[in-house]
């Protein structure tokens, strides 16, 4: 263990480990890093030297002496590499720039790019990266089903359908990219922000601009399904001739009526009951822009008509946009931690 391993995978694992420990603890000595990562003291020192020369870590001081030489204490430079999170929606395109601590450096929005050629998205990223050259990871959220970076279901946005957006952007920008379904990103963000990573099971339901969708976490892990179709709740049949999307759009009576809100509450309640019966999650989350506390009460009461109340999950309203961005940041931070720049 006295020599730096030659394997690139091992080198990256050590560098990622040093980044993670320093970010989690705030600072650490070589001895502390050696113990935490189970690497030798000389190996820890050599990697720290490389990272210090690159500007990725810096010396913050010396520990109190316990009789010998005072130990040097290192911290991570959170602005060494930045991440860019972008989410594409029907009405606008939002983005945020963040550092390795998840702190926001800048954010903004522009007109929706979903109806335009993908080259418009590339140009936006290039423009932002020109202003912030330290950006070395991009996470993108889309209102569609995604399989390892390829978008295979995105109704009404033909420019993006069947496009391997991850490969397309990485080839043109030469930086790592992750592409995620909007609801998967939102439920990840909610889970992360509320520190529910361990055994929580959650469903995040969005009624939104592009039709309903859901992000599902079981025992702390995103459920994607055999063909990455999990969460496409708009297709769930609810009435004789309607699925969930149709029920929300025209109501079970087939048109605008005085009981339109009751129809909407019933449709949402049936989705809550379906998810409860299959997954029995701890919490189902809605966007607070779509569902208020009064509606949550009505949904709970209506759901209890279909399933015993004691089995119903907690129903919560949250800031969907913020959760979405939290989730994209989490995905981007994972790329930043894995980024290999040292030889």
C-alpha positions as a printed NumPy array, in Angstrom:
array([[  0.   ,   0.   ,   0.   ],
       [  3.024,   2.29 ,   0.   ],
       [  2.843,   3.016,  -3.704],
       [  0.157,   4.879,  -5.582],
       [ -1.913,   2.187,  -7.326],
       [ -1.529,   2.101, -11.09 ],
       [ -5.147,   1.186, -11.781],
       [ -7.111,   4.203, -13.044],
       [-10.251,   2.862, -11.367],
       [ -8.433,   2.64 ,  -8.04 ],
       [ -6.984,   6.122,  -8.442],
       [-10.417,   7.528,  -9.159],
       [-11.895,   5.671,  -6.175],
       [ -9.278,   7.231,  -3.877],
       [ -9.756,  10.728,  -5.296],
       [-13.523,  10.397,  -5.024],
       [-13.113,   9.143,  -1.465],
       [-10.913,  12.094,  -0.489],
       [-13.448,  14.499,  -1.989],
       [-16.334,  12.846,  -0.159],
       [-14.583,  12.763,   3.23 ],
       [-13.399,  16.369,   3.024],
       [-16.839,  17.596,   1.953],
       [-18.574,  15.598,   4.682],
       [-16.203,  16.489,   7.512],
       [-15.229,  19.991,   6.386],
       [-11.53 ,  19.197,   6.84 ],
       [ -9.25 ,  16.258,   7.613],
       [ -5.621,  15.308,   8.186],
       [ -3.69 ,  12.682,   6.258],
       [ -4.083,  10.29 ,   9.189],
       [ -7.857,  10.813,   9.255],
       [ -8.121,  10.295,   5.491],
       [ -5.916,   7.218,   5.689],
       [ -8.174,   5.691,   8.325],
       [-11.449,   6.669,   6.663],
       [-10.43 ,   5.344,   3.238],
       [ -8.248,   2.442,   4.442],
       [ -5.252,   3.585,   2.438],
       [ -1.682,   4.063,   3.606],
       [ -0.465,   7.349,   5.036],
       [  2.   ,   7.877,   2.121],
       [ -0.734,   7.195,  -0.441],
       [ -3.031,   9.723,   1.204],
       [ -0.195,  12.244,   1.231],
       [  0.692,  11.762,  -2.437],
       [ -2.89 ,  12.182,  -3.603],
       [ -3.374,  15.234,  -1.402],
       [ -0.218,  16.761,  -2.885],
       [ -1.532,  16.246,  -6.409],
       [ -4.898,  17.713,  -5.511],
       [ -3.307,  20.66 ,  -3.679],
       [ -1.126,  21.501,  -6.688],
       [ -4.245,  21.458,  -8.897],
       [ -6.073,  23.8  ,  -6.488],
       [ -8.667,  21.203,  -5.573],
       [ -7.717,  21.057,  -1.887],
       [ -5.953,  23.548,   0.321],
       [ -4.19 ,  23.606,   3.666],
       [ -6.303,  25.192,   6.407],
       [ -3.815,  24.955,   9.263],
       [ -1.975,  22.703,  11.662],
       [ -3.49 ,  20.636,  14.448],
       [ -2.334,  20.973,  18.032],
       [  0.806,  18.956,  18.702],
       [  0.517,  15.751,  20.732],
       [  4.26 ,  15.556,  21.176],
       [  5.385,  15.088,  17.593],
       [  5.086,  17.041,  14.373],
       [  1.809,  18.962,  14.08 ],
       [ -0.523,  17.392,  11.525],
       [ -1.528,  19.379,   8.47 ],
       [ -5.27 ,  19.795,   8.02 ],
       [ -6.813,  19.995,   4.541],
       [-10.15 ,  21.22 ,   3.205],
       [-11.817,  20.884,  -0.174],
       [-12.14 ,  23.862,  -2.516],
       [-15.871,  23.706,  -3.321],
       [-15.52 ,  26.069,  -6.289],
       [-12.797,  24.014,  -7.988],
       [-15.419,  22.414, -10.21 ],
       [-18.978,  23.66 , -10.701],
       [-22.116,  21.904, -11.858],
       [-24.921,  23.13 , -14.098],
       [-28.484,  21.862, -13.633],
       [-31.088,  22.573, -16.334],
       [-34.696,  21.565, -16.475],
       [-36.781,  21.767, -19.604],
       [-40.493,  22.521, -19.29 ],
       [-43.242,  23.628, -21.635],
       [-43.248,  27.291, -20.58 ],
       [-39.612,  27.955, -19.726],
       [-36.137,  26.569, -19.233],
       [-34.663,  26.987, -15.749],
       [-31.054,  26.508, -14.732],
       [-28.83 ,  26.799, -11.682],
       [-25.064,  26.747, -11.227],
       [-23.787,  25.158,  -8.022],
       [-20.539,  24.181,  -6.35 ],
       [-19.425,  20.935,  -4.721],
       [-21.224,  21.853,  -1.486],
       [-24.478,  22.278,  -3.383],
       [-24.359,  26.052,  -2.861],
       [-25.96 ,  28.045,  -5.65 ],
       [-23.586,  30.298,  -7.51 ],
       [-26.095,  31.657, -10.002],
       [-29.415,  30.781, -11.596],
       [-31.73 ,  32.002, -14.293],
       [-34.31 ,  31.062, -16.888],
       [-35.026,  31.529, -20.543],
       [-37.753,  30.659, -23.022],
       [-38.698,  27.019, -23.378],
       [-36.34 ,  25.057, -25.617],
       [-38.496,  21.955, -25.942],
       [-40.06 ,  23.104, -29.193],
       [-36.689,  23.961, -30.746],
       [-33.869,  21.95 , -32.228],
       [-31.541,  20.377, -29.662],
       [-28.744,  22.611, -30.92 ],
       [-30.476,  25.453, -29.037],
       [-29.878,  23.597, -25.774],
       [-26.236,  23.068, -26.722],
       [-25.826,  26.791, -27.4  ],
       [-27.383,  27.679, -24.038],
       [-24.979,  25.379, -22.2  ],
       [-22.012,  26.754, -24.167],
       [-23.054,  30.315, -23.3  ],
       [-23.368,  29.542, -19.596],
       [-20.099,  27.595, -19.586],
       [-18.325,  30.51 , -21.25 ],
       [-19.388,  32.703, -18.322],
       [-18.458,  29.957, -15.81 ],
       [-15.51 ,  27.955, -17.218],
       [-15.308,  25.873, -14.021],
       [-18.514,  24.035, -14.987],
       [-17.541,  20.386, -15.44 ],
       [-20.831,  18.525, -15.03 ],
       [-24.293,  19.045, -16.505],
       [-27.514,  17.473, -15.233],
       [-30.661,  17.854, -17.329],
       [-34.266,  17.118, -16.428],
       [-36.881,  16.408, -19.078],
       [-40.654,  15.758, -19.   ],
       [-40.282,  12.331, -20.537],
       [-39.167,   8.755, -19.972],
       [-35.38 ,   8.31 , -20.026],
       [-33.252,   5.195, -20.397],
       [-29.589,   5.856, -19.556],
       [-29.642,   9.273, -21.175],
       [-31.885,   8.383, -24.128],
       [-35.346,   9.983, -24.194],
       [-37.88 ,   7.507, -25.572],
       [-41.218,   8.986, -24.511],
       [-41.765,  12.745, -24.542],
       [-45.214,  13.591, -25.934],
       [-45.509,  16.687, -28.147],
       [-41.75 ,  17.346, -28.359],
       [-40.594,  15.525, -31.46 ],
       [-37.137,  17.146, -31.532],
       [-36.241,  15.238, -28.355],
       [-37.933,  11.908, -29.   ],
       [-35.595,   8.913, -29.363],
       [-32.574,  11.163, -28.841],
       [-29.633,   9.977, -26.75 ],
       [-29.282,  13.4  , -25.17 ],
       [-26.464,  12.344, -22.849],
       [-24.278,  11.083, -25.7  ],
       [-25.235,  14.004, -27.953],
       [-24.163,  16.63 , -25.4  ],
       [-21.072,  14.828, -24.13 ],
       [-19.813,  14.475, -27.687],
       [-20.202,  18.216, -28.331],
       [-19.291,  19.639, -24.921],
       [-16.664,  17.141, -23.729],
       [-17.982,  17.16 , -20.158],
       [-20.007,  14.513, -18.29 ],
       [-23.794,  14.792, -18.61 ],
       [-26.654,  13.048, -16.832],
       [-30.237,  13.151, -18.148],
       [-33.142,  12.304, -15.865],
       [-36.932,  12.202, -15.93 ],
       [-38.365,  15.26 , -14.159],
       [-40.313,  13.322, -11.533],
       [-37.431,  10.994, -10.718],
       [-35.286,  14.073, -10.156],
       [-37.982,  15.686,  -7.994],
       [-38.455,  12.665,  -5.731],
       [-34.657,  12.346,  -5.386],
       [-34.518,  16.014,  -4.438],
       [-37.29 ,  15.662,  -1.86 ],
       [-35.64 ,  12.562,  -0.416],
       [-32.251,  14.268,  -0.232],
       [-33.532,  17.567,   1.175],
       [-35.543,  15.807,   3.877],
       [-32.709,  13.334,   4.582],
       [-34.834,  10.249,   3.887],
       [-32.164,   8.23 ,   2.076],
       [-32.319,   5.032,   4.146],
       [-35.516,   2.98 ,   4.002],
       [-38.157,   5.491,   2.965],
       [-40.633,   4.659,   0.209],
       [-42.072,   7.701,  -1.544],
       [-44.144,   8.678,  -4.56 ],
       [-44.067,  12.202,  -5.965],
       [-47.058,  12.979,  -8.182],
       [-47.061,  15.871, -10.627],
       [-50.255,  16.875, -12.393],
       [-48.432,  19.524, -14.445],
       [-47.848,  21.149, -17.757],
       [-47.094,  17.992, -19.715],
       [-49.639,  15.635, -18.194],
       [-49.366,  13.673, -14.951],
       [-46.312,  11.714, -13.95 ],
       [-44.76 ,  10.226, -10.832],
       [-41.354,   9.582,  -9.344],
       [-41.214,   6.501,  -7.117],
       [-38.645,   5.572,  -4.478],
       [-38.774,   2.208,  -2.707],
       [-36.408,   1.567,   0.206],
       [-34.402,   4.617,  -0.78 ],
       [-33.919,   3.628,  -4.439],
       [-35.563,   4.996,  -7.588],
       [-37.906,   2.506,  -9.259],
       [-37.319,   2.588, -13.021],
       [-38.854,  -0.664, -14.198],
       [-38.013,  -3.12 , -16.967],
       [-38.085,  -0.513, -19.728],
       [-37.693,   2.656, -17.639],
       [-41.445,   3.26 , -17.93 ],
       [-42.171,   3.323, -14.197],
       [-44.031,   6.422, -13.035],
       [-46.007,   7.03 , -16.232],
       [-49.235,   7.183, -14.226],
       [-51.105,   9.113, -16.935],
       [-51.834,   5.733, -18.566],
       [-53.455,   4.128, -15.518],
       [-57.134,   3.381, -16.378],
       [-59.577,   4.842, -13.883],
       [-63.048,   4.824, -15.396],
       [-64.698,   2.865, -18.202],
       [-63.219,   4.93 , -21.018],
       [-60.633,   7.132, -19.319],
       [-57.117,   6.932, -18.016],
       [-55.756,   9.262, -15.312],
       [-54.694,  11.957, -17.789],
       [-58.105,  11.997, -19.451],
       [-59.896,  12.018, -16.103],
       [-57.913,  15.08 , -15.005],
       [-58.476,  16.836, -18.326],
       [-62.193,  16.332, -18.918],
       [-63.517,  14.759, -15.7  ],
       [-65.276,  11.43 , -15.347],
       [-68.54 ,  12.987, -16.558],
       [-66.949,  13.743, -19.915],
       [-66.978,  17.54 , -19.848],
       [-66.95 ,  20.699, -17.772],
       [-69.498,  20.444, -14.967],
       [-70.243,  22.064, -11.652],
       [-68.641,  19.043, -10.014],
       [-65.361,  19.342, -11.941],
       [-63.328,  19.748,  -8.75 ],
       [-65.017,  16.713,  -7.198],
       [-64.131,  14.732, -10.31 ],
       [-60.531,  15.894, -10.03 ],
       [-60.334,  14.966,  -6.336],
       [-61.752,  11.532,  -7.1  ],
       [-59.267,  10.923,  -9.915],
       [-56.318,  11.928,  -7.748],
       [-57.645,   9.838,  -4.861],
       [-57.835,   6.764,  -7.086],
       [-54.155,   7.233,  -7.984],
       [-53.3  ,   7.557,  -4.276],
       [-55.207,   4.344,  -3.575],
       [-53.557,   2.493,  -6.481],
       [-50.084,   3.448,  -5.268],
       [-51.038,   2.629,  -1.663],
       [-52.338,  -0.833,  -2.565],
       [-49.256,  -1.708,  -4.628],
       [-46.4  ,   0.016,  -2.764],
       [-47.794,   1.119,   0.608],
       [-45.355,   4.091,   0.705],
       [-44.596,   6.268,   3.708],
       [-45.416,   9.516,   1.878],
       [-47.027,  10.711,  -1.347],
       [-45.944,  14.214,  -2.326],
       [-47.702,  16.737,  -4.557],
       [-46.556,  20.099,  -5.842],
       [-47.881,  22.863,  -3.601],
       [-48.667,  24.883,  -6.73 ],
       [-51.245,  22.223,  -7.643],
       [-52.602,  20.903,  -4.345],
       [-53.3  ,  22.955,  -1.212],
       [-53.964,  21.764,   2.35 ],
       [-57.729,  21.733,   1.811],
       [-57.345,  19.496,  -1.238],
       [-54.991,  17.175,   0.653],
       [-57.683,  16.723,   3.302],
       [-60.316,  16.02 ,   0.642],
       [-58.019,  13.554,  -1.138],
       [-57.353,  11.743,   2.14 ],
       [-61.058,  11.5  ,   2.949],
       [-61.956,  10.357,  -0.553],
       [-59.124,   7.812,  -0.619],
       [-60.442,   6.362,   2.64 ],
       [-63.636,   5.422,   0.779],
       [-61.593,   2.981,  -1.308],
       [-58.995,   1.684,   1.175],
       [-58.836,   1.52 ,   5.002],
       [-57.533,   4.837,   6.268],
       [-54.828,   3.321,   8.463],
       [-52.994,   2.104,   5.357],
       [-52.912,   5.499,   3.639],
       [-49.555,   7.273,   3.442],
       [-48.909,  10.778,   4.675],
       [-49.892,  13.253,   1.96 ],
       [-47.561,  16.234,   1.641],
       [-47.333,  19.366,  -0.505],
       [-43.869,  20.575,  -1.458],
       [-42.149,  23.072,  -3.762],
       [-41.867,  20.987,  -6.908],
       [-39.474,  23.341,  -8.703],
       [-37.101,  23.427,  -5.744],
       [-37.272,  19.651,  -5.292],
       [-36.589,  19.205,  -9.01 ],
       [-33.503,  21.409,  -8.822],
       [-32.327,  19.689,  -5.615],
       [-32.561,  16.37 ,  -7.431],
       [-30.66 ,  17.584, -10.474],
       [-28.005,  19.05 ,  -8.187],
       [-27.668,  15.708,  -6.407],
       [-27.114,  13.972,  -9.746],
       [-24.66 ,  16.659, -10.832],
       [-22.733,  16.45 ,  -7.556],
       [-22.247,  12.735,  -8.131],
       [-20.617,  13.556, -11.481],
       [-18.406,  16.204,  -9.879],
       [-17.187,  13.759,  -7.236],
       [-16.317,  11.221,  -9.945],
       [-14.54 ,  13.686, -12.213],
       [-10.911,  12.625, -12.77 ],
       [ -8.408,  15.379, -13.518],
       [ -5.224,  14.115, -11.867],
       [ -2.609,  11.808, -13.295]])
